[in-house]
């Protein structure tokens, strides 16, 4: 963490309160008091990038078609788990000879803030493939077992 702002001592109670409101409530910085000042501490750029990437990788998994969102938003506003709620329907559609379109995502630039608008801008529609189905099954096994079983 690094110092994002400082209020040097001595300061008035009103100045202290305004500093806390601005930097803790406004920016979610951690407020610490030293012998010399009140400080607002925030993440360094590298820490922010690492946290964004970590959070993205919790919400998405990588396939040959692109990244897939683990929790998908349905038209009616409900959320479904992609692997447990959608994968078998996609596989069945493919087996019935249908082209099944999927929303997948390009890898983000983690220096950008991960807003909904930015994530949506990375969206692409691609057709499901047998390789994609196999990768999703492997991801399910990885999530469950911690590894992909080899069948031996």
C-alpha positions as CSV (number, residue, x, y, z in Angstrom):
1,X,0.0,0.0,0.0
2,X,1.1,3.5,-0.6
3,X,0.2,6.9,0.8
4,X,-2.5,8.5,-1.4
5,X,-3.1,11.6,0.7
6,X,-2.0,13.2,4.0
7,X,-3.4,15.7,6.5
8,X,-0.4,17.0,8.5
9,X,-0.7,17.7,12.2
10,X,-2.0,19.8,13.9
11,X,-5.4,19.6,12.3
12,X,-8.9,20.5,13.5
13,X,-11.6,17.9,14.2
14,X,-13.6,19.2,11.2
15,X,-10.5,18.8,8.9
16,X,-10.0,15.3,10.2
17,X,-13.7,14.4,9.7
18,X,-13.6,15.8,6.1
19,X,-10.4,13.9,5.3
20,X,-11.9,10.6,6.5
21,X,-15.1,11.2,4.6
22,X,-13.2,12.1,1.4
23,X,-10.7,9.4,1.4
24,X,-12.2,6.5,3.4
25,X,-15.9,6.9,2.4
26,X,-15.1,8.3,-1.1
27,X,-12.2,6.2,-2.2
28,X,-12.2,3.4,0.3
29,X,-8.7,4.1,1.4
30,X,-7.4,2.8,4.7
31,X,-7.0,5.7,7.2
32,X,-4.0,5.5,9.6
33,X,-2.7,8.1,12.1
34,X,1.0,8.6,12.5
35,X,2.9,10.9,14.8
36,X,3.1,13.5,12.0
37,X,-0.1,13.1,10.0
38,X,-3.4,11.4,9.2
39,X,-2.7,9.2,6.1
40,X,-5.0,7.7,3.5
41,X,-3.4,4.4,2.2
42,X,-4.4,2.8,-1.0
43,X,-3.2,0.0,-3.2
44,X,-0.3,0.5,-5.6
45,X,-0.9,0.3,-9.3
46,X,0.7,-3.2,-9.3
47,X,-1.5,-4.4,-6.4
48,X,-4.7,-3.0,-8.2
49,X,-3.7,-4.9,-11.4
50,X,-3.1,-8.1,-9.5
51,X,-6.4,-7.8,-7.6
52,X,-8.3,-7.1,-10.9
53,X,-6.8,-10.2,-12.5
54,X,-7.4,-12.4,-9.5
55,X,-11.1,-11.3,-9.4
56,X,-11.5,-11.8,-13.1
57,X,-10.1,-15.3,-12.9
58,X,-12.6,-16.1,-10.1
59,X,-15.5,-15.0,-12.3
60,X,-14.3,-16.4,-15.6
61,X,-12.5,-19.5,-17.0
62,X,-10.4,-19.8,-20.1
63,X,-11.4,-22.0,-23.1
64,X,-10.2,-22.2,-26.7
65,X,-13.1,-19.8,-27.7
66,X,-12.2,-17.2,-25.0
67,X,-13.1,-16.6,-21.4
68,X,-16.5,-17.8,-20.2
69,X,-18.4,-16.2,-17.3
70,X,-19.1,-18.7,-14.6
71,X,-22.4,-17.0,-13.5
72,X,-24.4,-15.9,-16.5
73,X,-27.3,-13.4,-16.6
74,X,-30.5,-14.7,-18.2
75,X,-32.9,-12.4,-20.1
76,X,-35.4,-12.6,-17.2
77,X,-32.7,-11.3,-14.7
78,X,-31.9,-14.6,-13.1
79,X,-28.4,-15.9,-12.8
80,X,-27.3,-19.4,-13.7
81,X,-24.1,-21.3,-13.2
82,X,-22.7,-21.9,-16.6
83,X,-21.0,-25.2,-16.0
84,X,-23.8,-26.9,-14.0
85,X,-26.9,-25.2,-15.5
86,X,-26.0,-24.5,-19.1
87,X,-23.4,-27.0,-20.3
88,X,-25.6,-30.0,-20.8
89,X,-28.2,-27.9,-22.8
90,X,-25.4,-26.6,-25.0
91,X,-24.0,-30.1,-25.6
92,X,-27.6,-31.5,-26.3
93,X,-28.1,-28.7,-28.8
94,X,-24.9,-29.5,-30.6
95,X,-25.8,-33.2,-30.7
96,X,-29.1,-32.3,-32.3
97,X,-27.2,-30.6,-35.1
98,X,-27.8,-27.0,-34.0
99,X,-25.3,-24.2,-34.0
100,X,-25.1,-23.0,-30.4
101,X,-23.9,-19.4,-30.0
102,X,-22.1,-18.5,-26.8
103,X,-21.0,-15.2,-25.3
104,X,-17.3,-15.4,-24.6
105,X,-14.9,-12.7,-23.7
106,X,-11.4,-11.5,-24.8
107,X,-8.8,-11.2,-22.1
108,X,-9.0,-7.7,-20.4
109,X,-6.3,-5.2,-20.0
110,X,-6.1,-5.3,-16.2
111,X,-4.8,-1.7,-16.1
112,X,-8.4,-0.7,-16.9
113,X,-11.1,-0.6,-14.2
114,X,-13.3,-3.7,-14.5
115,X,-16.6,-1.9,-15.0
116,X,-19.6,-3.8,-16.5
117,X,-19.3,-1.6,-19.6
118,X,-15.7,-2.5,-20.1
119,X,-16.4,-6.3,-19.6
120,X,-19.3,-6.1,-22.1
121,X,-17.0,-4.4,-24.6
122,X,-14.8,-7.6,-24.5
123,X,-17.8,-9.8,-25.4
124,X,-17.9,-11.9,-28.6
125,X,-20.4,-14.5,-29.8
126,X,-18.8,-17.8,-31.0
127,X,-20.2,-21.2,-31.9
128,X,-19.8,-24.0,-29.4
129,X,-17.4,-26.8,-30.5
130,X,-16.7,-30.3,-29.3
131,X,-13.3,-29.0,-28.0
132,X,-15.2,-26.3,-26.0
133,X,-17.5,-28.9,-24.4
134,X,-14.4,-31.0,-23.4
135,X,-12.7,-28.0,-21.9
136,X,-15.8,-27.1,-19.9
137,X,-16.0,-30.7,-18.6
138,X,-12.3,-30.5,-17.7
139,X,-13.0,-27.2,-15.9
140,X,-15.9,-28.8,-13.9
141,X,-13.6,-31.7,-12.9
142,X,-10.8,-29.2,-12.0
143,X,-13.3,-27.2,-9.8
144,X,-14.5,-30.4,-8.1
145,X,-11.4,-32.5,-7.8
146,X,-8.7,-29.8,-7.9
147,X,-7.3,-31.6,-11.0
148,X,-8.6,-33.2,-14.2
149,X,-8.8,-37.0,-13.6
150,X,-6.9,-39.0,-16.1
151,X,-9.1,-42.1,-15.9
152,X,-6.2,-44.4,-14.9
